[in-house]
Amino acid sequence: MENRENFADSSAENIEEGRSQPPSSLVWAIGIAATIFFACSSLRHALFQSTAFDLGIFDQAIYLLSQNQTPFSSLMEMHILGDHAAVIYYPLALLYKIYPDLHWLLLVQAVALCLGAWPSWSLARLAGLNQEQSRAIAFIYLLYPVVFNINLFDFHPEVIALPAILAAILAARLNKILGFCTAIMLVLSCKAVLSLTIAATGLWLFFCEKKQRFGAIALLLGAAWFLIASQKIIPYFSGSEVAGVGRYSYLGKSVLEIIINLILKPQLILGRILSIDTIKYLFILILPVIWLLLPFPRPNNLRYLTPLIPAIPTLIINILSDLAFQRSLAYQYSVPIIPFLILAAIAKQASPKNAQLKTESQIFLPLQTARSQLKKLQIPQLWLGIQLPKQMIIWSLIIFLIFGEYKDFFLYLNRLDTWQATREAVAQVQPQSSILTDNRLAPHFTHRPIVKLLSQVSAQTNLAEFKYILLNLRHPWPDTEKIGNTLANQLKKAPNFQLIYQKNEVILFKQIPD
């Protein structure tokens, strides 16, 4: 009876800790990280290194919404809801009504990504980790290479879902049904495919967390939105199947056909699942928390790995894709996996057996060696108890330095020789005028109904559609370099276009009115 009372008291104490405010050091860390994230993405854009895919398409759609126009993406040639049924664009457009500026998206992305550290800390405290360990978990989140890298890769609405997933799980564990439903709806509004993550989260909550009511809600909402978005919304607005189905052509031509083949023809996917490419992807993905997830020092069972169940749909989608970049840490595809890796790391550190062997598990030495070293050095237990958080942070920092895409800024230096010329050319393009340009320059012209890429034109394209055509021949987008050179030579001879700016191989043509 006494043990039960102690357990109840401990649980109540943990719940209060989960509801408490984070320490000021973590608040400062979140604020500083968000500032750095925003500064880095803004600098990348200012250096003309952001791209139409994916910053430009979202900026154009949200801008058009803010102007009460149809959010038809001229870059994708479809209504923006036909892409991923992300209704989050509509509330984001309210920011553009204050002032239409692309930097709103970069700011929202930076803040959303860094805010994930808050529920990470709260979940750690709720699980019974001490202040130092919980703060280390939050820092691991902030230093996760995927979190930083996706901040640099233009803008993606699913980043808003990252802290929302963690907040939903926190709300479920605190039995806050309203907060849970709000967070779930926010996640679903960010991207249709996240409905699979939510449905899987529902199964995990129902069977593993014994949160039947919360699990049923997540499963129902996730499954319902997946069917509505994939079978109704996306086909209606795009006129075709769900975006990305072509990446799995060997499995089928539609979402339902792919799902059926996954069940009935497992031999189609075994080779990919067991490939070296997959093993490498998984290893790099879990590397920041790998030693927190290993079964050392012999926990009672592997139940701490059950939080990884909701990550399975995203892992399968990435592993089975024909496109290798879906298994890269530089892109957004692994974002929905991060919350569950953090949860698994928390669960491992909070497991009862692990708590009993706390001293030995906090260093990388065997038990007897640890005791021997402790006796020789006469180090107090309290000092040894803070080693794990330090090691966690140092390890995360090392992995970040290896896999963080901050190194791309050194590549940008090689393209600075056309920066001033590009700025001058951009300044000569009139607002709202139609323009044809390349992938790196397009995000600077997306506050207009018509902006298109060189990849969208062919020899048969009627260039009269465009008032301006802007090219950077010295540093072109690699995929359209040949098209740009051919088009430049063609336009120099065209009677209906005039070369109005040329410097450092940055050239701007303007259509001459009839």
N, C-alpha and C positions, 0 to 999 in steps of 0.2 A: 504494500500500500504506500509506504514511504517513497519507494522508487517511482511509483506512478505519479505521486504528487510532485516529486522533484522534476520528473519529465514534463509534467504539465506546466510547472513554473518556468522551466527552461524554454518550452515552446512559446509560452506567452511573452517571455522576455525577448526571444528571437523575433516575434512578430512586431513588437514595439521597435526593435532595432531596425527592422525592415521598413518601418514607416517613418523613421527618424530622418532628419536632414543630413546630407553628406557633410563631412568635415570641410572646413574652409579651404584646406589645401587641395582637396579634390575639385571644389568649385573653381578655384583659381586655375587648376590644371585644365578643366573643361573650357574655361574662358580663353586661356592662352592658346590651347590647341585649336579652338574654333577660329581664333584670329589668324593663326598661322595657316590653317587650311584655306581660309577665305583669301588671305594674301597670296598664297601660292597659286590658287586657281585663277585669281584675278590677274596676276602677273603673266601666267601662261596665256590668258586671253589677250592681254595687252601686247604680247610679243607675237601675236598672230599664229599661235600654235593650237588654239582650240579648233574644233571641227564642226561641220554641219551635222555629222552623225557622231554624237547625239545632241550636242548643245543647240545647234541651229534649229533643228526640227521642233524642239520643245519651246524654244524662245519664240519662234514664229507663231506657233499655235496659241500659246498663252497670250501673246501680244494681240492677235486677232480676236481672241475671246474678250480681252479687256476693252477692245474697240467695238464690241457688240457685233462682230462679224463671224462668219462661219470659220471654225478653226481647220481650214483645209490646208494641209501641208503641201506646198508646191515642190518641196524636196522629196517627199515620198509619194506625191500625187494621189493623196487620199485624205479623208477626214481623219483627224488625229486619233479619234476613238477606234478607228479601224486598225491601229497599230497594236496596242495592248489593252484596250478598254480601260485606260487609266483615268478615271473621273477626277483624280486629284488636280488635274489641270484647271478645273473650274474655280476652286477656291484659291489656287495660286494666282489666277488672273486678277483677284482683288488687289494684290500687291502692285500689279502693273497699273491699276486704276489710280493708285497714289502717285506713281511716277513710272512710266514704262522704261525699264532698264533691265538688261540681261543680268546684271549683277545681283538682282534679287534671287535668281535661281542659285547662283554660286553661294550666296549667303545662307539661304535656306538649307542647301546641301551641307555646308560646313557645320552649321549649328546642329542639324539633325544627326549627322554622323558622330559628333562629339558628345551629344546628349545621351547617347547610348551608354556612356560610362556611368551615368547616374543610376539607372535601374540595375546595371551590373553590380555596382556597389551595394545597392539595397538588397538584391537577391543573395549576395554573399553574406551580408549581415543576417538576413532572414534564415540562412542555412546554418548559422552558428559560428561563422568565421569571425576572428577578432578584427579590430580596427585596421591593423597593419595588413593583414591578409586580404581584407576586403578592398582596401585601397590599392593593393598590388593587383588584384583582379581588374579593377577599373583601369589602371595604367596599362595592363596587358591589352585590354580592349583598345585603348587609345593608340597603342603602338602596333596594333595588328597591321601588317603590310597592306592587306586588302582594304582596310578602312581608309588609309592614307591614299592608296593608289587610285581608288575609285573617285576620290575627291578631285584628283588631277585629271581624270578622264571625263572632261566635259560635265554634263549633268544627266542624272537618271532619277526618275521619281521614286524608284524602289529604295533609295537610300533613306527616304522618310520612313519606310517600313522597318528599318533595322532597329531603331530605339523603340518603335511601337510594338514589335514582337516581344522584346524584353519586358516592356511595360505591361503587356497583356499577361505574360506569365507571372509577373509580380502581382498583378491584380488578382489572378486566379488563386495564388497561394495566400493572398490576404483576404480571399472571399469577397472581393469587391466586384459584383456582377456588372454594374454600370460602367465602371472603368474598363473592365475586361471587354465588354461589347464595343465600347468606343474605340479601344485600341485595335480590335479585330477588324472593325469596319474601316479604320484608317489604313491598315495593312492591305485590305482587299482593294481599296481605291487606288493603290499605287501601281498595280500591274496584275493582269489576269492570272498569270502563272503562279503568283503567290497564293492563290486559292488552294493549290495543292499542298503548300507548306502549312497553311492554316488547317486544312482537313487532317493532315498528318499530326499536327499539334493536338488536334481534338482527340485522335486515337490515343496519343501518348498521355494526355491529361486523364482520359477516361480509364484506361487500363493500368497505367503505371503510377500516376499521381493520385489516383482514387478521387479525382475531381469530376465525378460523373456529369454534373450539371454543366460545368464549364466545358468539359470535353464534348458533350452532345451539341452545345451551341456552336463551338468552333467547327466541328465536323459537318453540321448541317449548313452553316453559312459558307464554309469553304467549298463543299460539294455543289451547293446551289449556285454560287457565283461562278464556279468553273463551267458549269453547263450553260448558264445564261450568257456569260462572256464569250465562250468559245463557239457556241452553236447559234447565238443570236446577234449579239452586239458587234463582234468583230466581223463576221461575214456580211452583216448589213452595211456597215460603214466602209468596209474595204472591198467588198465584192468578191472576196476570195476566202481561203482558209486562214486559220490562225497564223500570225507571223512566226517564222522559224520552222514550220513543218518541213520545209525543203531540206533542212539539215538532217532529217531522219528518213530520207526517201527510201532507204533500204528496209525500213520497217513498215512503210505504208504511205498512203497519199492523204490521209486525214487523221485528225486527233483520235477519233474512235477506232480507226483501223490500226493505228500504232499501238493503242492500249490493248486491243485484242491480240495482236501479234506478240506483244511483250508477255502475255499470259500463256498463249498457245504455242509459241515458237521460241522458247528460251535459248535455243541453240544459236539464234541470230545475234544474241548479245553477250554470250559467255566469253567469246574471244576478246571483246572490247573491255569487259569488266576485269578480266585477268591479265590484261596487257601491261607491259612495262610503262607505257604512257600513263595509264590509270594509277599505277602504284606510285609513280613519280608525282603525279598531281596530288594524290591524297597525302603523301609524305610532306610535301611543301606546304600544303594547306594547313595541316595540324602542327607543323613545326613549332610555331610560337608557344603552343601549350602541350607539346608532345610528352615532356617528362612529367607533366601534371596528370596525364591520362594513363600513363603506363601502370600496370598492376603491381606497383612497388610501394611500400613493403607488404605485399601479400594481403590486400584487403579481403574481407569476408567473401565477397562476390563481385561480379562486374556490373552490378545494378547501377552504378554511377554512370555507366555509358548509355542508359536508356534515354537521357535527354537528346541523344543524337538521332533518335527515331524520326523526329520531324524534319531533319535535314536530308533524309533519304530521297525524297522526290527531286530536290535540286541536284543532289549528287548524281542520280540516275540521268537526269536531263543533260548535265554537263558531260558525263562520261560517255554517253551514247551519241553525242553530237559528232557530225562529220567535221566540224570546225574546231581546230585545235585551240583557238583563242578562248573558247569557253572553259578551258582548263588552265587558263593563265590568271595569275594574281593581279594582273594589270587591268582587268576588266571587271564589269559589275556582276558577272554571272554567279560568283561564289558568295555574294553579300548575304543571302538568306541563310547561309550555313553558319556564319560567325556567331550569332546569338546562342546557338545550341552547343557549339564548342566551348563557349564561355560557361554555359550552364553545366556541361559535363565536368569541366575543370573545377567548378565550385562544388559539385556533388562529390567528386573524388576527395577533395580536401575536407569535406564535412562528413564523410562516411565514418561510422562509429569505430571501425577497426583502425582506420587511419588516425582518428583522434587519439586512440589508445597508444599508438606508436608514433605520436606526434614528434617527439624529439628525434627519433631515428629517421623519419621520413623527410625531415627538413634539410638534410644534407645528402650529398651523393656518395657517402661512405657506407659500407656494411655496418650492421649493428655493433659488432664487437669493436670494430675500428673506431666508430664514433665514441663509444664509451671510453676506449683507451685514450683517444685524443682529448676528450673532455677531462679525464683524470690528470693527464700530463700537463695540460695547459691551465687547469683549474679555472675553466671558464664557467661563469654562472649559467644556470639553466635559462634565465631570462634572456641573456645575450644570445644563446643558441636558438631561442624561440623566435627571434626576429630575423633569422637567416633566410628562411624560406621566402618571405616577401622580397627581400633584397635580391635573392637569386632569381626569382620570377621576373623582376623588373629588368635586371641586367641581361638575362637571356632574351627577353622580348626586345630589348634595345639592340642587341647584336643581330637578331633576325631581321629587325626593321632596317638596319644599316645595310644588310645584304640584299634584301628583296624589295625595299622601298623604291618607288619610281622617282624619287627626288633627283636621281642622277640624270633624268631627262633634261634638266635645266642646263646641264653642260652641253648637251646636243643643241639646244636652242641658240647657244652662243655662236654656232657656226652659220646661223641664218640672220644674224643681226645686220649684215651689210645691206639688206634691202628693207630694213625696218622703217627708216625715215621715208624712203620713197613710197612704200606701201601706205603709210599714214597720209602722205600728200595726195596720193591717188584716191584713197577712200574719201577724203574730204571733198573731192570734186564730184562725187556721185550725189545727185539730188535725192532727197527723201521720197519714199513711196514709188520711185521709178523702178521698173523691172530691170533685173541684172542677171548676167550669167558669169559665174566665176568658179574658183576651185574650192575644194573641201575646207581648206584652212581659212580662206577669206570670207566664206559665206556667213559665218556667225556674226559678222559685222554689218550685215545687210538684211537681217531677218525681220526687221520691223517694217515689212511691206508685204503685199499679197503675193508677189511673184519674185522669187529668187531661186535659181536653178544651178545645178552643178555641171561641169564638163562631162561627167559620166552619164548625164541624161540626154546629151545631144549626139547626133550622128550626121552623116553626110547629107541626109535628107531633111534635117531639121530646118525649119524656117526661122532664121535668126531675127527676122523683123519683130518677133515677140519681145525682144530685149532692147531697152533704151541704152543700156551700158553693158560692156563686156570687159572684165578686169582679169588680167593674167599676170602671174609671177613666173616668168620663164627661167629664172635662175634657181629658184627653190620651189619647183612645182610639186603638187601632190603626186607621188610616184605612179599611182594607177592611171593618171590622166596626163602624164607628161607628153606623150606622143600626140594626143588629141589637142593639147594646148599649143604646141609648136605648129601643127598643121593649121589650126584655126587662126593663129596669129598671122601666118603667111597669107591665108585666104582673105582676112579682113583688111590687110594693107592694100589689097588690090580691089576691094569691094567699093563701088561708088556710093553706096548708101551708108557707109560707116567712116568716121573720121578719127584718126589717132590724135587724141587731145592731151595725152600725158605719156611720157616715156623717160624712165630713169632707172639705171641699174637693172635693166631687163624687166622692170615692172611697167606694164603697158596698159593703158585705158583707152578703149574705143567708145565713141558715142554715135548713136544712130542719127543720121541727118534727116530732118523732116522733109517729106516730099514737097 
